[in-house]
């Protein structure tokens, strides 16, 4: 049995009345590069996978999710700290990714989005020929990482 704490209820009421974040909530996420692709993982606990919406418009990746809570008819709540919420994150992908091959999965409350690096952004060797049949000099392009995903803060 839960004990009644009037201060907790007062704190919850004040938070709900004074909370300026009535719009979409931010979801915690990690982004890293693993070889020839970027991996984005985002925490979305309690989210129905059917409510997750991921779209790409040009180089802008948008992730939206909705958490709804069942009210339950005739239920008398003892405490209710979880709330329904909308989540939104946007990333500017830059020019170095293959937007046609982005994939996503959702498992145990964690969304994973795999963003492949485009072929033209991968490091490659460029052969330099000389006038004579001398040896070939190999050069490596640099700066392939400079156009990877960038977070857009809202």
N, C-alpha and C positions, 0 to 999 in steps of 0.2 A: 504494500500500500504506500502510495506516495504521500509525503507530509506536505502540508500546505505552507507555502512561504510567500507572504504578501509582498515582500521586496522583489522577489523574482517576477511576480506578476506585474508589479509596478514598473520594473525595468523593461519587461517585454512590451508593455503598453507604451512607455516613453519611446522605446526604440521604434515601434511601429508607427507612432505619430510623427516622430522627428526624422525618420529615415529618409534621406534625400534620394536614395537609390531605388526609386519606384520603377525605373525602366529595366531593361535587360541586365542581369547579373553577369559578372565576369567569371569565367571558368578557369581554374588554375591549369596551366599547360607547360609542357617541356617541348623544346624543339632542338634537334641535333642532326648532324650529318653522319651517315653511316655508309661509307663507300660511295656508290653512285646514286644515292637517294637521301632525301631528308625524311625524318620521322617526327611527327607531331603527336604527342599524347596529351589528352585532356581528361581531367576528372569530371565525370558527370554522374554522380551517385543518384540512384532513385529515378533515373530518366528512362522512359519507355523508348527502346531503340527506334520505334516507328515515328517518334517525334523529332528525331535528329535529322536536320536538313543541312547538307553541305553542297555549296555551289561555287562555281568558278565563273567570274565575269571578267574576261581579259586576263589580267594578272592578279586579280583580287579574289582571294579564297575567303568565303564566309561560312562560318559554322553557327547554326542556330539549334537550340534544343528547348524543350518545354517540360517542366515537371508539374504534373497535376496530382492532387491528392483527393482520394475518395472521401466523400463526406460521411457516407453511411447513414441511412435513414434510421431515426430513433436512437442514435448513439449519443451517450452522455460522455463528453470528453472530460478526462481528469486533468490532462495537460496536453497541449499541442504546440510544440516548438518548431516542427518542420513546417515549411510554407511552400505553396506553389510558387514557381518562379520561371522566368524566361532567361535563357543564357545566350550570349552573343560574343563571338570573337571574329576578327578580320585580320588577314595577313596579306601584305603585298608580296607576291611571289617573285618579282623580278623577272628578268629575261632568261635566266639560266635553268629553268625547269620545264619539264614536259607535261603541260597541263592536261593533255589527252589521256595520260596513263595514271592519273592520281587514283588511289584506291583507299578504302576505309573499312575498318572493322570495329565492333563494339563488344567488349567482353568484361564482365564483372565490374561494370560502372566506369570503365576506362575506354575512351574513344581513341583509336590509333589511325592516323592518316599518313599514308606513304606517298611522298612526292618525289618522283624520279627526276634526276638531273638530265637535261636534254643532251643529246649526242654532241651538239655543237659547243656546249659549255664544258665538256669533259676535257681534261688535259690531253694533249696529243703532241706527237713529235712532228716537226716540219723539217724535211731534208733540204739542205742547201747545196746546190751543185756548184762545182768550180769549173773554170775554163778547161783545164786538162782532166784527164782521168785520175785525178788525185782522190784522196779519201773524201768521203762525204761527211760534212759537219752536221751534227744533230742539234736542234734547238728545241726547247720546250716552252710552250705558251704558258704565261702566268696570268694570275688574276681571274681564274675561272670561278673562284668562290665569291668574287665581289658582287655578283648579281643573284645571290641566293635569296631565300625568303627573309622578309623584314616585317617585324610586328608593327601594326598600326594601333596606337593607343587611342582609346576613345574616352 
